[in-house]
Amino acid sequence: MRRRTFLSGCAAAATIALPGWARAQQGAVGIDAASKTVTVGAFTPVTGPVPFYAILTRAADACFKHVNDTNALDGWKIKFVTYDDGYEPARSVAVTRRLVEEDKIFALAAPVGTAQSVAVIPYAKEVGLPMIGPIGGATALFSERLVFPLLPDYGWSAASNLDYAINGLNASRVALLWENDELGRSAKRGFDLLMQARQLQSAESIPFEVRSTDFTPHVRRIANAKAEVVILFGSNANLAAALKTADRLGLKAKWMAPFFTADPTTYKLAGKLLDGTYFSSWLMPVDADDAAIKAYRDTVAKRYPNDPIGVFGLNGWSNASLFVEGFRMLLASGKPLTRASLVDVMETMTNRAVGGAREVTFKAGDHRGARQEGIIQAQSGGGFKLVRGFEPYPAAVFDAKLS
């Protein structure tokens, strides 16, 4: 199993001087009081079907390095240890066990994968291991006290898209194109809930397969339904293919999509056809004039110059930032530096800016971290602009029981 070890830490919000640091208990797991080092770890797919997901981990490492380099934690350093899990849940559990038993980690920080993170929960509960910023979107991640997810449920994001289509774009006929898997089904759930709450009906709701490249029948149905706005929940490639089909068939509807497609890689696939597309996003635009976003751009460009600067990397950076912010709060709290204390202080995080996310809040019994989204629009020339500020998710969906 391939190993990578990093010494590092992130989040521009953490660069302020700390009022003091908590007294570390000698022998606390993952804490070296003498060297002021906290050790965290993650599993990541260096091999397997999605090795490019390691971009997330490299961005997290860049974040930790930035914090270490800027002394953002008042002399404390973050040691980041990762192992390849091949994107296999069973291996994720084995990696986590190794990180706990051999590397003595304090917490998991920005581990990669939805199914992978869910698979690790039983072992994490067994040993009392906090999971901070798991990069995934499963319902199970919101219901465990040890788990603090930053990513929202896709149903909430779809509801934000729909809310903007109705109230921001004044559309009365909105269609949904949804990927026929858990991602798309989650989006459909949120879309349908808000439609029901508003006593509206969708112009169309059409599933497509993950590898779909021909959207001709889908676009024809949407055109026949006279949809004014089309919300697509799928990959960058799906969005680009659908836009090309709409252009070929002369469909003039406005398009909306999820946060992870608001990325320069989508422009490479869709070209100018992406201009004007809207995205509901829990992350600020990657090219925003914001200190935390600039730190991401500059540090990744320096540390990992071959990795693209985009929303994908900002996702990894922001989930790492969540651990940094939590540990900063722990240092300032005066509590013993233990895993249990970290969980306690994480549940007091209120309306924090964390990496590219805003208004992040955790409460006892409520671990929905990102509670607001903004609306981003693709601009001519390849940029992205925040065209509506961050607003809470529609309550009819956000407060509904996840299933």
LINQUI-V262683 format. One record per residue. RES is the residue in one small letter. PHI is phi in degrees with one decimal (NA if undefined). OMEGA is omega in whole degrees, -180 to 180 (999 if undefined). D_LAST is the distance of its C-alpha to the last C-alpha in Angstrom with 1 decimal. Layout:
[[RES PHI OMEGA D_LAST] [RES PHI OMEGA D_LAST]]
This chain:
[[m NA -176 35.4] [r -74.2 -177 36.2] [r -119.0 172 36.3] [r -131.8 178 36.4] [t -123.7 -179 37.4] [f -126.2 167 37.5] [l -105.9 -177 39.1] [s -169.4 174 37.5] [g 168.5 -171 35.0] [c -151.6 175 33.6] [a 71.5 180 32.6] [a -59.4 180 35.4] [a -64.3 -177 34.3] [a -89.7 -175 35.4] [t -80.8 178 38.9] [i -72.9 179 40.3] [a -67.2 -179 42.5] [l -86.3 -180 40.8] [p -71.7 -180 42.4] [g 157.7 178 42.6] [w -127.6 -176 40.7] [a -67.2 179 39.6] [r -71.9 179 41.8] [a -79.3 176 40.5] [q -79.5 180 40.9] [q -59.8 178 43.0] [g 89.9 177 41.1] [a -59.5 -174 37.6] [v -62.2 176 35.3] [g 81.7 -177 35.2] [i -116.4 173 37.7] [d -112.2 -176 41.3] [a -65.7 -177 43.0] [a -63.9 -179 46.4] [s -97.1 -176 45.2] [k 52.8 -179 42.4] [t -126.4 172 39.9] [v -113.4 -178 36.2] [t -104.8 176 34.7] [v -126.0 -177 31.2] [g -147.1 179 29.7] [a -158.8 168 27.2] [f -98.4 -176 26.4] [t -153.5 -178 26.9] [p -87.5 174 27.5] [v -73.4 176 31.2] [t -120.5 179 31.3] [g 96.0 -173 29.0] [p -73.5 -176 27.3] [v -132.7 -178 26.6] [p -63.1 179 29.5] [f -67.9 176 29.5] [y -64.8 177 26.5] [a -62.7 173 29.1] [i -55.4 179 30.0] [l -60.6 -178 27.1] [t -71.0 178 28.9] [r -66.6 176 32.3] [a -66.7 176 31.2] [a -62.6 179 29.9] [d -62.8 178 33.2] [a -60.9 177 35.1] [c -60.4 180 33.4] [f -62.1 178 34.4] [k -62.0 179 37.9] [h -61.6 -180 38.2] [v -65.4 178 37.6] [n -61.3 -176 40.1] [d -65.9 -176 42.6] [t -98.4 179 42.4] [n 54.2 -175 42.5] [a -72.5 -179 39.5] [l -113.0 172 38.8] [d 53.7 176 42.4] [g 96.0 177 43.7] [w -77.5 178 40.6] [k -116.2 175 39.5] [i -109.3 174 36.3] [k -98.6 -173 36.6] [f -111.3 -179 33.9] [v -114.6 179 33.7] [t -130.3 174 31.6] [y -132.8 176 31.6] [d -71.6 175 30.5] [d -116.3 179 27.7] [g 62.5 -178 27.9] [y 64.0 179 24.1] [e -113.8 -176 23.7] [p -52.0 -180 21.2] [a -63.6 178 23.8] [r -71.0 177 26.4] [s -61.1 178 24.2] [v -65.0 179 24.3] [a -63.0 178 28.0] [v -63.0 -180 28.6] [t -62.2 177 27.0] [r -59.3 179 29.1] [r -64.9 179 32.1] [l -61.1 -179 31.4] [v -74.3 -172 31.2] [e -81.2 -178 34.1] [e -98.0 -175 36.5] [d -93.9 175 35.8] [k 55.6 -176 34.8] [i -70.7 177 32.2] [f -79.3 -178 31.2] [a -162.5 164 27.6] [l -81.1 180 25.6] [a -133.6 179 25.8] [a 56.3 173 24.1] [p -67.7 -170 23.2] [v -103.3 171 22.1] [g 119.3 180 19.1] [t -73.6 -180 15.4] [a -61.6 -179 15.6] [q -65.9 -180 18.8] [s -66.5 179 17.7] [v -61.8 -179 14.9] [a -63.3 -176 17.7] [v -81.5 -173 20.0] [i -53.6 -179 18.0] [p -58.5 179 19.6] [y -68.9 179 23.1] [a -59.6 178 22.6] [k -65.8 -179 21.9] [e -61.8 -175 24.9] [v -104.3 179 27.3] [g 72.0 -175 25.9] [l -93.8 175 25.4] [p -66.1 175 23.8] [m -116.0 -174 21.6] [i -104.6 177 22.5] [g 68.9 174 21.1] [p -62.4 -174 19.2] [i -91.0 -178 19.2] [g -169.2 -174 15.7] [g -133.1 -178 12.4] [a -87.6 178 9.7] [t -55.9 -177 7.1] [a -58.8 -177 9.5] [l -72.1 -178 12.3] [f -92.8 -169 11.6] [s -114.3 -179 11.7] [e -113.5 -176 15.1] [r -65.2 -178 18.4] [l -79.9 -172 20.3] [v -107.9 -179 18.0] [f -126.5 -179 18.7] [p -81.8 176 16.9] [l -96.9 -179 18.7] [l -64.4 176 16.7] [p -84.0 169 14.2] [d -70.2 -177 10.8] [y -65.1 176 12.1] [g -64.1 177 10.5] [w -64.4 -179 12.7] [s -66.7 179 15.6] [a -62.9 178 15.4] [a -64.9 177 15.6] [s -64.9 175 18.6] [n -57.7 -177 20.2] [l -63.3 179 20.0] [d -59.3 180 21.3] [y -70.8 178 24.2] [a -59.5 -178 24.9] [i -76.6 -172 25.3] [n -92.5 -179 27.0] [g -92.6 -178 28.6] [l -104.9 177 29.7] [n 56.3 -180 30.2] [a -88.9 175 28.5] [s -107.4 180 27.9] [r -125.0 -175 26.8] [v -121.6 179 24.0] [a -111.4 177 22.7] [l -121.9 170 19.7] [l -108.2 -173 20.3] [w -131.6 179 17.3] [e -64.9 -173 17.5] [n -81.3 175 16.3] [d -154.9 -175 14.1] [e -62.5 177 10.9] [l -58.3 -177 12.8] [g -68.8 179 13.6] [r -66.0 175 10.5] [s -63.5 178 8.7] [a -62.2 179 12.0] [k -62.0 179 12.1] [r -58.5 179 9.0] [g -66.8 178 10.8] [f -59.4 -178 14.1] [d -65.3 180 13.4] [l -61.6 -179 12.3] [l -71.9 175 15.4] [m -57.7 180 17.6] [q -64.2 -179 16.8] [a -64.2 -180 17.5] [r -90.1 -179 20.7] [q 57.1 179 21.6] [l -120.7 175 22.1] [q -125.1 179 21.7] [s -71.3 175 21.3] [a -66.1 176 24.6] [e -159.8 173 22.9] [s -140.6 -168 19.5] [i -128.5 175 20.6] [p -79.8 173 19.0] [f -143.4 -180 21.3] [e -83.1 -174 21.7] [v -55.7 -176 21.7] [r -91.3 -178 25.5] [s -62.5 176 26.3] [t -123.2 180 29.6] [d -111.7 -179 30.7] [f -105.9 -178 28.9] [t -56.3 -179 31.8] [p -64.3 180 30.1] [h -65.5 -177 27.1] [v -67.4 178 29.5] [r -64.0 178 31.7] [r -63.9 179 29.0] [i -65.1 179 28.1] [a -64.3 179 31.8] [n -64.1 179 32.3] [a -81.9 179 29.6] [k 57.0 178 31.5] [a -69.2 177 28.5] [e -90.2 179 29.7] [v -133.0 176 26.8] [v -118.1 175 24.8] [i -101.1 -180 21.6] [l -112.8 174 21.1] [f -114.9 180 18.2] [g -169.8 -175 19.8] [s -80.8 174 22.6] [n -56.3 -179 25.9] [a -66.8 177 27.6] [n -60.8 -179 25.4] [l -61.2 -180 26.2] [a -62.3 180 29.8] [a -64.1 180 30.2] [a -66.6 178 28.7] [l -63.5 179 31.0] [k -66.4 178 34.0] [t -66.5 179 33.2] [a -61.3 178 33.0] [d -64.6 -179 36.2] [r -64.8 -177 37.9] [l -92.9 175 37.0] [g 79.3 177 37.8] [l -74.5 -175 34.4] [k -103.8 -178 34.8] [a -65.5 172 31.3] [k -83.7 -176 30.0] [w -118.2 175 27.3] [m -134.6 -176 24.3] [a -156.9 -179 22.2] [p -77.0 -172 20.1] [f -55.6 -172 21.9] [f -72.6 176 22.6] [t -94.5 175 24.8] [a -81.2 -167 27.0] [d -141.2 178 29.2] [p -55.6 179 32.8] [t -64.1 178 31.8] [t -69.5 176 30.4] [y -62.7 178 33.8] [k -64.3 -179 35.4] [l -85.5 -173 33.5] [a -103.8 -177 33.7] [g 62.6 -175 36.8] [k -67.1 179 37.8] [l -63.4 179 35.3] [l -76.9 -179 32.7] [d -52.5 176 34.8] [g 90.2 179 33.2] [t -65.8 180 29.6] [y -104.0 -180 27.2] [f -137.2 170 24.3] [s -83.7 -171 21.8] [s -141.0 173 22.1] [w -82.5 178 21.3] [l -109.1 172 24.5] [m -63.6 175 28.0] [p -58.5 -177 30.0] [v -63.1 -179 31.5] [d -96.9 -179 35.0] [a -66.1 176 34.6] [d -85.9 -174 37.7] [d -138.3 -173 35.9] [a -59.5 -178 37.2] [a -66.9 180 34.0] [i -70.2 178 33.5] [k -64.1 178 37.1] [a -61.6 176 37.0] [y -60.7 -177 34.3] [r -58.9 -175 36.4] [d -67.8 -175 39.7] [t -71.6 178 38.6] [v -65.0 178 36.7] [a -60.6 180 39.7] [k -79.7 -173 42.0] [r -82.7 -176 40.1] [y -134.7 -172 38.5] [p -62.5 180 40.5] [n -87.1 179 39.3] [d -87.0 179 35.6] [p -70.0 174 34.6] [i -91.3 -177 34.1] [g -162.9 -176 30.8] [v -65.0 179 27.2] [f -61.7 179 26.3] [g -67.7 179 28.8] [l -62.1 175 28.1] [n -59.5 179 24.5] [g -62.8 178 26.0] [w -58.4 -176 28.6] [s -68.6 178 26.2] [n -68.1 173 24.0] [a -67.1 179 27.4] [s -59.6 180 28.5] [l -64.1 176 25.7] [f -65.4 -179 27.4] [v -59.3 -180 30.8] [e -64.5 178 29.9] [g -64.0 -180 28.5] [f -69.4 176 31.6] [r -60.1 178 33.9] [m -64.6 179 32.5] [l -65.0 178 33.1] [l -59.6 -177 36.6] [a -79.5 -172 37.3] [s -78.1 -174 35.9] [g 83.1 178 38.7] [k -77.6 173 36.3] [p -58.7 -179 37.0] [l -81.4 179 35.5] [t -125.1 177 33.1] [r -60.1 -179 29.5] [a -61.9 179 28.7] [s -67.5 178 30.5] [l -61.3 178 28.6] [v -60.1 -180 25.2] [d -58.6 -176 27.0] [v -74.6 177 28.2] [m -59.8 -179 25.1] [e -77.6 174 23.5] [t -109.3 -179 26.4] [m -69.2 -175 25.9] [t -136.1 173 26.0] [n 51.1 -179 26.3] [r -94.3 167 27.6] [a -83.6 -176 28.5] [v -129.4 -177 27.3] [g 60.1 179 28.7] [g -91.3 -180 27.5] [a -95.5 180 24.8] [r -129.6 176 25.7] [e 58.7 -179 24.8] [v -78.5 -177 22.8] [t -139.7 171 21.9] [f -126.9 177 20.5] [k -133.7 174 20.8] [a -60.0 -179 20.6] [g 79.8 -178 17.2] [d -146.2 -177 15.9] [h -105.3 172 15.9] [r -81.9 -172 14.8] [g -76.7 178 18.1] [a -79.0 -174 18.6] [r -115.2 -179 18.3] [q -142.6 173 20.5] [e -138.5 172 21.4] [g -105.8 176 24.7] [i -114.7 -180 25.8] [i -108.0 176 28.0] [q -126.6 176 30.4] [a -70.2 -176 32.3] [q -107.7 175 36.0] [s -57.2 -177 39.0] [g 104.1 173 40.4] [g 100.3 -180 37.1] [g -95.2 179 35.9] [f -133.9 -176 32.8] [k -128.3 174 33.1] [l -75.7 -176 30.9] [v -105.0 170 31.5] [r -142.5 -177 29.2] [g -64.5 -178 28.7] [f -70.5 178 25.6] [e -132.5 180 23.8] [p -60.4 174 20.6] [y -62.1 176 17.4] [p -54.0 -173 17.3] [a -60.7 -178 16.2] [a -59.7 -180 14.5] [v -102.7 -176 11.7] [f -61.6 -178 12.3] [d -93.4 178 12.1] [a -75.7 178 9.2] [k -68.2 178 6.4] [l -74.1 178 3.8] [s -144.6 999 0.0]]
